[in-house]
Amino acid sequence: MKPVYDIAIVGAGMAGASLTAAIGSRASVLVLEAEDSPGYHATGRSAAFWSETYGGPDIQPLTTASGPMLEAGGHLAPLGSLHIGRAKDAAAIDAFLAAFADSAVVLDRVDPAAFIPGLRSDWVLGVQEPSCAYIDVAALHADYLAAGKATGAEIRTNAGLVSAERRDGVWHLETRAGSFSARVVVNAAGAWADDVAKLAGVAPIGITPYRRTMGLRS
């Protein structure tokens, strides 16, 4: 007879992996990953920036609080970032600075041309965020997965969710890797969270996967 897990986590990216590690041995955990390896999508394509201002002032305290833990694990390296704008963007720059005025985040007005040689002359506004760091996403993700496995979590890949039905207090999950049962299901499917929600009979909230394009200059 197959076991009934305490918790089934759908998605083995950063959210699913970190939750698995945090639960530890306090519950039996099954992680279902649709791809053939964890972290294939958003986690594997992360911009790898640890920025205290990302997400706005409501998220900032959580990001700031994560800093010491990430540093202790050797996952952060100094980087810094520069926000730039044209004269017409002055109000947006002022609003950005005002939003974090009561926080501990250091933001300095600077001349962007002093940092970017050849910058077009109409880009005259700059705000430096020196605390921004490079985050080793792959190593952090791997550490979470290892910690989860060490406490007994079972991670199944190629196990995309096909259906989810709750009967008699238990979720019955059909996946491409077989059938499983769990008392609690956690939707950690990232950009595909709406798809998982609909399979479980939950109304979607409009989450859509997008392609990410970015340019880097060393």
C-alpha positions, 0 to 999 in steps of 0.5 A: 500500500502506498504511503500517504504523505503529510505534505506534497509540494508541487514544484522543486524550484527555489520556493519548493526546495526551500520549503522542503528544507524548512519543514525538515523531519517534522513531516513526511514530504513529497516534492513533485517536479514536472521537469527532468531536473529541479529548478529548470525554469525561473530558478535556473534563469534567475537574474541572480541579483539580491536587491533590497529594493526589489519588490518594493518597500513591503517586500524589502524587510524580508529581503533585508532579513535574508541577508545575514543567512545568505552571507553566512552560507557563502551565497552572496558576493558584492556587486552593487547596482545603479538605477538610471533615468532621464530628466523626465523620470525625476518624479519616479526617482523621487518616489523611489527614494521616498519609498525607502526613506524610512528603511535601512537601505542605502540609496545614493544620488549619483551622476550615472555618467561617472559609472557608465562610460559612453552613456547618452547625455540624456540619462542624467539621473542616477541612484546607486544601491551599493548593497545589491549583491550577486547571489549564487542561486544554483548553490543555494538551490542545491543546498536546499534540495540536499537539506530536504533529502537529508531529512527524508523528503522524496523528490520525484522528477518528470512528475507533472501533475495531471489531476488532483482530487480531495477525498476523505481528507486526503489529496489524490494526485495523478502525475506523469510519474504515477499516483500519490496521496497527501494530506496537504498540497502546496502549490509551488509551481511558479509561473505555472501555479495557475495550472496547478490551482485549476487542477485542484479546483482553485480559481486562478489569479492570472499568473502567466509564464513569460520569457525573460530577456536581459543584457549584461555588460562586464 
